[in-house]
Amino acid sequence: MTAPVPAGAAQAPADPRTARTEQLQRTARQLEGVFVLQMLKAMRATVPKGGVSDANSGEETFTAMLDEKVADKVPAQWQHGLTDALMKQLMGRDATFHASGTPTTSIPPAPEQPQ
């Protein structure tokens, strides 16, 4: 008799490339979220302070939490975000995806532009 698998438990993929791809995808999405968060912080820094009501610490905390939540959700909505580019870059350098077992360290040359 086998023990039931908890509903929240994830099954480990049999293929190491699939597991590594999922790990790289999560990491790339997190990095994209950090980028969005920094963008939101830079945007908010341009808004003049003062006016009718100055922001108190509660409002600043709420705004920071809102920005973190938005930064977490926005990358999943983008069609062609940074995640795609990061995945290509990371997979090209990861030994898991190369038959020789050694990662590549060179960046492929840019395609030639028509003149």
LUMSE-162196 format. One line per field, with one value per residue: x, y, z of N, C-alpha, C, O, CB in turn. Coordinates in Angstrom, 1 decimal. Glycine has a CB too. Example, Ala and Ser with C-alpha at 12.3 -4.5 7.8 and 13.67 -1.06 7.14 Angstrom:
2
n.X: [13.2/12.8] .
n.Y: [-5.7/-2.2] .
n.Z: [7.8/7.1] .
ca.X: [12.3/13.7] .
ca.Y: [-4.5/-1.1] .
ca.Z: [7.8/7.1] .
c.X: [13.2/12.9] .
c.Y: [-3.3/0.0] .
c.Z: [7.8/7.9] .
o.X: [14.2/13.4] .
o.Y: [-3.3/1.1] .
o.Z: [8.5/8.0] .
cb.X: [11.3/14.1] .
cb.Y: [-4.5/-0.6] .
cb.Z: [9.0/5.7] .
END
This chain:
115
n.X: [0.9/0.6/1.5/-0.7/-0.2/0.4/-1.8/-0.5/2.0/4.7/5.4/8.5/10.1/11.0/13.0/16.1/16.6/14.1/13.5/15.5/14.9/12.5/13.3/15.1/13.2/11.6/13.5/14.2/11.7/11.5/13.7/12.8/10.6/11.9/13.1/10.8/9.9/11.9/11.6/9.1/9.7/11.5/9.7/7.9/9.6/9.7/7.5/6.3/6.8/4.8/2.1/-1.5/-1.9/0.6/2.5/2.1/3.7/2.2/0.9/3.1/4.1/2.0/2.0/4.5/4.1/2.1/3.4/5.3/3.5/2.4/4.7/5.2/3.1/2.9/5.0/4.1/2.0/3.1/3.7/6.1/8.4/11.2/11.8/11.9/14.2/16.1/15.9/16.8/19.5/20.4/20.0/21.7/24.1/24.2/25.3/23.6/22.2/23.9/25.6/28.2/28.7/30.0/29.6/28.8/30.6/30.7/29.0/26.6/27.1/25.7/23.0/23.5/22.8/20.8/22.0] .
n.Y: [-1.2/2.2/5.4/8.3/11.0/14.3/17.1/19.5/18.8/18.7/16.9/15.6/16.3/13.8/14.2/15.8/18.1/19.3/19.9/21.7/23.7/24.6/25.6/27.7/29.3/30.1/31.6/33.6/34.9/36.0/37.7/39.4/40.5/41.9/43.9/45.2/46.2/48.0/49.8/50.8/52.0/54.0/55.5/56.4/58.0/60.3/61.7/64.7/65.6/66.5/68.9/68.7/66.6/65.1/62.1/59.6/57.2/54.9/55.1/55.0/52.5/50.9/51.6/50.6/47.9/47.4/48.0/45.9/43.7/44.2/44.1/41.5/40.3/41.5/40.6/38.1/38.7/39.9/39.6/39.3/39.5/40.3/37.8/35.8/36.6/36.3/33.6/32.4/33.3/32.2/29.5/29.0/29.2/27.2/24.1/21.9/21.9/21.3/19.0/18.3/18.9/21.0/24.4/27.1/30.1/32.2/34.9/34.8/36.2/39.3/39.4/40.4/43.6/44.8/46.9] .
n.Z: [0.0/-0.8/0.3/0.3/-1.9/-0.9/-1.7/-2.3/-3.0/-5.2/-8.2/-9.0/-12.1/-14.5/-16.4/-16.3/-17.7/-18.0/-15.3/-14.8/-16.6/-15.6/-13.2/-14.1/-15.4/-13.3/-11.8/-13.7/-14.0/-11.4/-11.4/-13.4/-12.1/-10.1/-11.6/-12.5/-10.1/-9.4/-11.4/-10.8/-8.4/-9.2/-10.8/-8.9/-7.5/-9.0/-8.6/-7.2/-3.8/-1.0/-0.9/-0.7/1.2/3.1/2.6/5.0/7.2/7.1/4.6/3.0/3.5/2.6/-0.1/-0.9/-0.4/-2.3/-4.7/-4.7/-5.0/-7.5/-9.0/-8.8/-10.2/-12.7/-14.7/-15.6/-17.2/-19.5/-22.9/-24.4/-22.5/-20.4/-19.5/-21.5/-23.0/-21.0/-20.4/-22.8/-22.7/-20.2/-20.6/-22.7/-21.5/-19.6/-18.4/-18.4/-20.7/-22.7/-24.8/-24.4/-21.8/-20.8/-20.1/-22.3/-22.9/-24.4/-26.0/-28.5/-31.8/-32.8/-35.1/-38.5/-39.7/-42.3/-44.9] .
ca.X: [0.0/1.4/0.9/-1.2/0.7/-0.3/-2.2/0.4/3.4/5.0/6.2/9.8/10.2/12.0/14.1/16.8/16.5/12.8/13.6/16.4/14.2/11.5/14.1/15.5/12.0/11.2/14.5/14.1/10.5/11.8/14.5/11.9/9.9/12.8/13.3/9.6/9.8/12.9/11.0/8.0/10.3/12.0/8.6/7.3/10.5/9.6/6.3/6.7/6.3/4.0/0.7/-2.6/-1.6/1.9/2.4/2.6/4.4/1.2/0.7/4.4/4.1/1.0/2.5/5.6/3.5/1.3/4.4/5.8/2.5/2.3/6.0/5.1/2.1/3.1/5.8/3.3/1.1/3.8/3.8/7.5/9.2/12.6/12.0/12.3/15.6/16.9/15.9/17.8/20.8/20.8/20.0/22.9/25.3/24.0/25.9/22.6/21.6/24.9/26.0/29.6/28.7/30.6/28.8/29.4/30.8/30.6/27.7/26.5/27.2/24.4/22.7/23.9/21.8/20.8/22.4] .
ca.Y: [0.0/3.4/6.6/9.3/12.2/15.5/17.8/20.6/18.3/18.7/15.8/15.9/15.8/12.8/14.7/16.9/19.4/19.9/20.5/22.9/24.7/25.2/26.4/28.9/30.1/30.8/32.6/34.7/35.7/36.7/38.8/40.4/41.2/42.9/45.0/46.0/46.9/49.1/50.7/51.5/52.9/55.2/56.2/57.1/59.1/61.5/62.4/65.7/65.4/67.7/69.1/68.8/65.7/64.5/60.7/59.2/55.9/53.9/55.2/54.6/51.0/50.4/51.8/49.7/46.5/47.4/47.9/44.5/42.8/44.5/43.6/40.0/39.9/42.1/39.8/37.0/39.3/40.4/38.6/39.2/40.3/39.9/36.3/35.1/36.9/35.8/32.1/32.1/33.6/31.3/28.1/28.9/29.1/26.1/22.8/20.9/21.9/21.0/17.6/18.2/19.0/22.3/25.6/28.0/31.4/33.3/35.4/34.7/37.5/39.9/39.3/41.5/44.5/45.1/48.2] .
ca.Z: [0.0/-0.9/1.0/-0.6/-2.1/-0.5/-2.8/-2.7/-3.3/-6.7/-8.7/-9.7/-13.5/-14.8/-17.3/-15.6/-18.5/-17.7/-14.0/-14.8/-17.3/-14.7/-12.2/-14.7/-15.7/-12.0/-11.5/-14.7/-13.7/-10.2/-11.8/-14.1/-11.0/-9.4/-12.6/-12.5/-8.8/-9.5/-12.4/-10.1/-7.4/-10.0/-11.2/-7.7/-7.0/-9.8/-8.1/-6.2/-2.4/-0.4/-1.4/0.3/2.3/3.0/2.9/6.3/7.2/6.7/3.2/2.3/3.7/1.7/-1.5/-1.1/-0.6/-3.6/-5.7/-4.7/-5.5/-8.9/-9.6/-8.8/-11.1/-14.1/-15.7/-16.1/-18.2/-20.6/-24.0/-24.7/-21.5/-20.2/-19.1/-22.8/-23.3/-19.9/-20.6/-23.9/-22.2/-19.2/-21.2/-23.6/-20.7/-18.6/-18.8/-18.5/-22.0/-23.7/-24.8/-23.9/-20.4/-20.4/-20.5/-23.3/-22.2/-25.4/-26.4/-29.9/-32.4/-33.2/-36.6/-39.3/-40.1/-43.8/-45.1] .
c.X: [0.9/0.7/0.4/-0.2/-0.1/-0.6/-1.2/1.8/3.6/5.8/7.4/9.8/11.3/13.2/14.8/16.7/15.2/12.9/14.4/15.7/13.2/12.2/14.6/14.4/11.6/12.2/14.4/12.8/10.8/12.7/13.7/11.1/10.7/13.0/12.0/9.5/10.8/12.3/9.9/8.6/10.8/10.8/8.0/8.3/10.4/8.4/6.7/6.0/5.6/2.7/-0.3/-2.3/-0.2/1.7/2.9/3.2/3.5/1.0/2.0/4.5/3.2/1.5/3.6/5.1/2.8/2.3/5.0/4.8/2.4/3.6/6.0/4.2/2.4/3.9/5.0/2.4/1.8/3.9/5.3/8.3/10.6/12.9/12.4/13.8/16.5/17.0/16.9/19.2/21.3/20.9/21.3/24.1/25.3/24.5/24.8/22.1/22.6/25.4/27.4/29.7/29.4/29.8/29.5/29.6/30.8/29.2/27.6/26.5/25.8/24.2/23.1/22.7/21.9/21.2/21.6] .
c.Y: [1.2/4.5/7.6/10.5/13.4/16.4/18.9/20.1/18.2/17.5/16.2/15.4/14.8/13.3/15.9/18.2/20.1/20.6/21.7/24.0/25.4/26.1/27.7/29.8/30.8/31.9/33.8/35.5/36.5/37.9/39.9/41.2/42.2/44.1/45.8/46.8/48.1/50.2/51.5/52.4/54.2/56.1/57.1/58.2/60.4/62.3/63.4/65.4/66.7/67.8/69.2/67.8/65.1/63.0/60.4/57.8/54.8/53.9/54.7/53.1/50.4/50.5/50.8/48.2/46.4/47.2/46.5/43.5/43.0/44.0/42.1/39.5/40.3/41.2/38.7/37.5/39.7/39.3/38.3/40.0/39.9/38.5/35.5/35.3/36.3/34.2/31.7/32.3/32.5/29.9/28.0/28.8/27.9/24.8/21.8/20.8/21.7/19.6/17.3/18.3/20.3/23.5/26.4/29.4/32.5/33.7/35.3/36.1/38.0/39.6/40.6/42.3/44.8/46.6/49.0] .
c.Z: [0.0/-0.2/0.0/-0.7/-1.7/-1.7/-3.3/-3.1/-4.8/-7.0/-9.3/-11.1/-13.6/-15.5/-16.5/-16.4/-18.2/-16.3/-14.0/-15.6/-16.4/-13.7/-12.8/-15.0/-14.4/-11.7/-12.5/-14.4/-12.4/-10.6/-12.6/-13.1/-10.3/-10.3/-12.6/-11.2/-8.8/-10.4/-11.6/-9.0/-8.1/-10.4/-10.1/-7.2/-7.8/-9.4/-7.0/-4.8/-2.0/-1.1/-0.3/1.5/2.1/3.3/4.3/6.2/6.7/5.2/2.4/2.4/2.7/0.2/-1.8/-1.3/-1.9/-4.7/-5.8/-5.3/-7.0/-9.6/-9.7/-9.9/-12.6/-15.0/-16.3/-17.2/-19.5/-21.7/-24.3/-23.7/-21.4/-19.9/-20.4/-23.1/-22.2/-20.0/-21.7/-23.4/-21.2/-19.7/-22.1/-22.8/-19.7/-19.2/-19.0/-19.9/-23.1/-23.6/-24.3/-22.4/-19.9/-20.9/-21.5/-22.5/-23.2/-25.7/-27.9/-30.6/-32.8/-34.7/-37.3/-39.8/-41.6/-43.9/-46.1] .
o.X: [1.9/-0.5/1.0/0.4/-1.3/0.1/-1.1/2.6/2.7/6.6/7.4/9.5/12.4/14.3/14.1/16.8/15.1/12.4/14.1/15.8/13.1/11.7/14.4/14.5/11.3/11.8/14.5/12.9/10.3/12.5/14.0/10.8/10.2/13.0/12.1/9.1/10.4/12.5/9.8/8.1/10.7/11.0/7.7/7.8/10.8/8.2/7.3/4.9/5.8/2.2/0.0/-2.5/0.0/0.8/4.0/3.2/3.9/0.9/1.9/4.9/3.5/1.3/3.7/5.6/2.8/2.1/5.3/5.2/2.3/3.4/6.6/4.4/2.0/3.4/5.3/1.9/1.1/4.3/5.7/8.8/11.2/14.0/13.3/14.5/17.6/18.1/17.6/20.1/22.4/21.8/21.8/25.1/26.3/24.1/25.0/21.6/22.3/25.6/27.6/30.7/29.5/29.4/30.8/28.7/30.8/28.3/28.5/26.0/24.9/25.2/22.9/21.7/23.0/20.8/21.9] .
o.Y: [1.3/4.6/7.8/10.8/13.6/16.4/19.2/20.9/17.7/17.0/17.2/14.2/14.9/12.8/16.8/19.3/21.3/21.7/22.7/25.2/26.6/27.1/28.8/31.0/32.0/33.0/35.0/36.8/37.7/39.0/41.1/42.4/43.3/45.3/47.1/48.0/49.2/51.4/52.7/53.5/55.3/57.3/58.2/59.2/61.4/63.5/63.0/65.0/67.8/66.9/69.6/68.2/64.5/62.6/60.8/57.2/53.9/52.8/54.0/52.4/49.4/49.5/50.3/47.5/45.3/46.5/46.0/42.6/42.0/43.4/41.5/38.5/39.6/41.0/38.3/36.7/39.9/38.1/37.1/41.1/39.2/37.9/34.7/34.4/35.7/33.6/30.8/31.4/32.0/29.1/26.9/28.3/27.7/24.4/20.8/19.8/21.8/19.0/16.3/17.9/20.5/23.5/26.5/29.7/33.7/32.8/35.8/37.0/37.2/39.7/41.7/41.7/45.1/47.4/50.2] .
o.Z: [0.8/-0.1/-1.1/0.3/-2.2/-2.7/-4.5/-3.5/-5.5/-6.3/-10.1/-11.3/-13.0/-15.3/-16.1/-15.8/-18.1/-16.1/-13.4/-15.2/-16.4/-13.3/-12.2/-14.9/-14.5/-11.3/-12.0/-14.5/-12.3/-10.1/-12.4/-13.3/-10.0/-9.9/-12.5/-11.2/-8.4/-10.1/-11.8/-8.8/-7.5/-10.4/-10.2/-6.7/-7.4/-9.8/-6.0/-4.7/-2.5/-1.8/0.8/2.6/1.0/4.1/4.7/5.1/6.1/4.6/1.4/1.4/2.0/-0.6/-2.9/-2.1/-2.5/-5.6/-6.9/-6.0/-7.8/-10.7/-10.6/-10.5/-13.5/-16.2/-17.4/-18.0/-20.5/-21.3/-24.3/-24.1/-22.4/-20.2/-20.2/-23.3/-22.5/-19.8/-21.5/-23.7/-21.3/-19.3/-22.2/-23.3/-19.0/-20.3/-19.8/-20.3/-24.3/-22.5/-23.6/-21.8/-18.7/-22.1/-21.5/-21.7/-22.7/-25.8/-28.6/-30.0/-33.1/-35.5/-36.8/-40.1/-42.1/-43.1/-46.4] .
cb.X: [-1.0/1.7/2.0/-2.6/1.2/0.5/-3.6/0.6/3.6/5.8/5.3/11.0/10.4/11.4/13.5/18.3/16.6/11.7/14.2/17.7/13.5/10.7/15.3/16.3/10.9/11.1/15.9/14.0/9.3/12.5/15.7/11.0/9.3/14.2/13.5/8.3/10.3/14.2/10.4/7.1/11.4/12.8/7.5/7.1/12.0/9.4/5.2/6.3/7.5/4.9/0.4/-3.9/-2.7/3.0/3.2/1.5/5.1/-0.1/0.4/5.6/3.8/-0.4/3.0/6.6/2.6/0.5/5.5/6.2/1.2/2.2/7.2/4.7/0.8/3.8/7.0/2.5/0.4/5.2/3.2/7.9/8.5/13.2/10.7/11.4/15.8/16.3/14.5/17.5/20.9/19.7/18.8/23.0/25.5/22.5/26.9/21.4/21.0/26.1/25.9/30.5/29.3/32.1/28.4/28.6/32.2/31.4/27.4/25.3/28.1/24.4/21.2/24.7/21.8/19.5/23.9] .
cb.Y: [0.0/3.8/7.2/9.7/12.3/16.4/18.5/21.5/16.9/20.0/14.9/15.3/17.0/11.6/15.2/16.5/19.1/18.8/19.4/22.5/24.1/24.1/25.6/28.5/29.2/29.8/32.0/34.1/34.7/35.8/38.3/39.6/40.2/42.3/44.4/45.1/45.9/48.6/50.0/50.4/52.2/54.7/55.3/56.1/58.5/61.1/61.4/67.1/65.1/69.0/68.0/68.4/64.7/65.1/59.9/59.1/55.6/54.1/56.6/55.2/50.6/51.1/53.2/49.7/46.3/48.7/48.9/44.1/43.0/46.0/44.1/39.5/40.4/43.4/39.3/36.3/40.4/40.9/39.1/39.5/40.1/40.7/35.8/35.6/38.4/36.1/31.6/33.0/35.0/31.3/27.8/30.2/30.4/26.0/22.3/21.3/23.2/22.0/17.0/19.2/17.8/22.3/26.4/28.2/31.4/33.0/36.9/33.9/37.4/41.4/38.9/41.1/45.8/44.8/48.3] .
cb.Z: [1.2/-2.4/1.9/-0.2/-3.6/0.5/-2.5/-1.5/-2.7/-7.1/-9.6/-8.8/-14.4/-15.5/-18.6/-15.4/-20.0/-17.7/-13.0/-15.6/-18.6/-14.0/-11.7/-16.0/-16.2/-10.8/-11.6/-16.1/-13.4/-9.2/-12.7/-15.1/-10.0/-9.1/-14.0/-12.6/-7.7/-10.0/-13.6/-9.4/-6.7/-11.2/-11.8/-6.6/-7.2/-11.3/-7.6/-6.6/-1.4/-0.6/-2.5/-0.4/2.5/3.9/1.8/7.4/8.5/7.4/2.8/3.0/5.1/1.8/-1.7/0.1/0.6/-3.7/-5.5/-3.2/-4.8/-9.1/-8.8/-7.4/-10.7/-14.0/-15.0/-15.0/-17.6/-20.3/-25.3/-26.2/-20.2/-19.0/-18.6/-23.9/-23.4/-18.5/-20.9/-25.1/-21.6/-18.1/-22.0/-24.4/-19.9/-18.2/-17.8/-17.5/-22.2/-23.5/-26.3/-24.6/-19.7/-21.0/-19.3/-24.6/-21.5/-26.7/-25.9/-30.4/-33.6/-32.9/-36.8/-40.6/-39.3/-44.5/-45.6] .
END
